Amino acid sequence: MTKSEDDDDTPVLTPKVLLAYRRASGGLRDFPVPQAVIFAPQKSLAKRALRTFFDRRVRGFLGEFYLLNSTRGRIGLSTGFGIGAPGIAGLTDEFCALGVERFLILGMAGGLQADLSSGDLILCAEAIRGDGTSPHYLPEADSVSSSESLLTNLSAALSARNHAHRIGTTWTTDAPFRELRGEVLAHQRRGVLAVDMEAAAMLAVAQANGRSALAAFAIVDSLADGTWKMPQNLNPARAGLEALFESALEVL
């Protein structure tokens, strides 16, 4: 049976085609492709990292993209791309097309367990796919897993620096104002540690492209027991992100 045009599942636009267009139009110049990319949604982490580890900016991508000179360009840092699944999915797809092999998102997340406090560190073993982007990349499933090797190595690096952390399931959602109380409580009972807006999408795109990826978080606010609580002092969460970043450099 011949496949009809209406059933053709070939993407009309691919990352490689888009990157070629940007190069041809002068919006993207050739540069040494890093082996790994760290996504930093929080600009506070990006600013601290760029002050400490130096950088070379590469223009032509959503937000800001830098090569860390202290790693001789082996690691790139992506920031300023906004929040949510679609943006990070598109960037991950583009970086995969360039040849990047490993991805790590370091972000802030809301705690779902009552014993989690601002600044606590979470490594995501798997992310519940409550987003609308991951189904475009992977078959239907409840969750998507992080790379076991990246997870193990980052956990070891954190432990070597005496940074306590927990490993477990997180929940990705597109709608922070539609985290319904019943759903929050159900995830809490299930043992889900935290909620974020990007992990499942990034992990799904990386997996669909045969690449390794990991999501890690510093807890900032809490939704435990169906009540939202935001600390007045954000410094513990910022310090947690910095701890994750420093350990991630060793791993990547």
Long-range contacts (C-beta under 8 A, 24 or more apart in sequence): 14-97, 15-93, 15-94, 15-96, 15-97, 16-97, 18-94, 19-94, 19-97, 19-98, 22-60, 27-59, 27-60, 28-59, 28-60, 28-61, 29-58, 29-59, 29-60, 31-58, 31-67, 32-67, 32-73, 33-98, 33-99, 33-100, 34-67, 34-71, 34-73, 34-74, 34-75, 34-76, 34-100, 35-74, 35-75, 35-100, 35-101, 35-102, 35-252, 36-74, 36-75, 36-76, 36-100, 36-101, 36-102, 36-103, 36-104, 36-252, 37-75, 37-76, 37-77, 37-78, 37-95, 37-100, 37-102, 37-103, 37-104, 38-75, 38-76, 38-77, 38-78, 38-103, 38-104, 38-105, 38-106, 38-245, 38-248, 38-252, 39-78, 39-79, 39-81, 39-88, 39-91, 39-103, 39-104, 39-105, 39-106, 39-107, 39-198, 39-202, 40-77, 40-78, 40-79, 40-105, 40-106, 40-107, 40-241, 40-245, 41-79, 41-81, 41-82, 41-83, 41-88, 41-105, 41-107, 41-108, 41-198, 42-107, 42-108, 42-238, 42-241, 43-79, 43-80, 44-238, 44-241, 45-79, 45-106, 45-238, 45-241, 45-242, 45-245, 46-77, 46-79, 46-80, 48-242, 49-77, 49-245, 50-77, 53-249, 61-91, 61-94, 62-87, 62-90, 62-91, 63-87, 63-91, 68-249, 71-249, 71-252, 74-252, 75-249, 75-252, 76-100, 83-197, 83-198, 84-174, 84-197, 84-198, 85-131, 85-132, 85-133, 85-134, 85-172, 85-174, 85-197, 85-198, 85-200, 85-201, 86-133, 86-201, 88-198, 88-201, 88-202, 89-133, 89-134, 89-136, 89-137, 89-201, 89-202, 89-204, 89-205, 92-201, 92-202, 92-205, 92-206, 92-209, 92-213, 93-205, 93-209, 96-205, 96-206, 96-209, 96-211, 100-211, 101-211, 101-212, 102-147, 102-150, 102-211, 102-212, 102-213, 102-252, 103-202, 103-206, 103-211, 103-212, 103-213, 103-214, 104-150, 104-154, 104-213, 104-214, 104-215, 104-216, 104-248, 104-251, 104-252, 105-198, 105-199, 105-202, 105-213, 105-214, 105-215, 105-216, 106-216, 106-217, 106-218, 106-241, 106-244, 106-245, 106-248, 107-196, 107-198, 107-199, 107-215, 107-216, 107-217, 107-218, 107-241, 108-196, 108-217, 108-218, 108-219, 108-220, 108-237, 108-241, 109-170, 109-194, 109-195, 109-196, 109-217, 109-218, 109-219, 109-220, 110-179, 110-194, 110-195, 110-196, 110-219, 110-220, 110-221, 110-222, 110-223, 110-228, 111-193, 111-194, 111-219, 111-221, 111-222, 111-223, 111-224, 112-171, 112-184, 112-187, 112-188, 112-192, 112-193, 112-194, 112-195, 112-222, 112-223, 112-224, 113-188, 113-191, 113-193, 113-224, 114-222, 114-224, 114-225, 116-166, 116-193, 116-194, 116-219, 116-222, 116-224, 117-219, 117-222, 117-236, 118-219, 118-220, 118-221, 118-222, 118-231, 118-233, 118-234, 118-236, 118-237, 119-218, 119-219, 119-236, 119-237, 119-239, 119-240, 120-164, 120-165, 120-166, 120-218, 120-219, 120-240, 121-158, 121-163, 121-164, 121-165, 121-166, 121-216, 121-217, 121-218, 121-219, 121-240, 121-243, 121-244, 122-165, 122-166, 122-167, 122-168, 122-170, 122-193, 122-194, 122-216, 122-217, 122-218, 122-219, 123-151, 123-154, 123-155, 123-158, 123-165, 123-166, 123-167, 123-168, 123-214, 123-215, 123-216, 124-168, 124-169, 124-170, 124-194, 124-199, 124-203, 124-214, 124-215, 124-216, 124-217, 125-151, 125-167, 125-168, 125-169, 126-169, 126-170, 127-169, 127-170, 127-171, 127-172, 127-196, 127-199, 127-200, 127-203, 127-215, 128-169, 128-170, 128-171, 128-172, 128-187, 128-192, 128-200, 129-172, 129-200, 129-204, 130-171, 130-172, 130-173, 130-174, 130-200, 131-172, 131-173, 131-174, 131-197, 131-200, 131-201, 132-174, 133-174, 133-200, 133-201, 133-204, 134-172, 134-200, 134-201, 134-203, 134-204, 134-205, 137-204, 137-205, 137-207, 137-208, 138-204, 138-207, 138-208, 143-169, 143-200, 144-200, 144-203, 144-204, 144-207, 145-203, 145-207, 146-203, 146-213, 146-214, 146-215, 147-212, 147-213, 147-214, 149-212, 150-212, 150-213, 150-214, 150-251, 151-214, 153-251, 154-214, 154-216, 154-244, 154-247, 154-248, 154-251, 157-247, 157-248, 157-250, 157-251, 158-243, 158-244, 158-247, 161-243, 161-246, 161-247, 163-243, 163-247, 166-193, 168-192, 168-193, 169-193, 170-194, 170-195, 170-196, 170-199, 170-215, 170-217, 171-195, 171-196, 172-196, 172-197, 172-198, 172-199, 172-200, 172-201, 173-197, 179-223, 181-226, 184-223, 184-226, 185-225, 185-226, 188-224, 188-225, 194-219, 195-223, 216-244, 216-248, 217-244, 218-243, 218-244
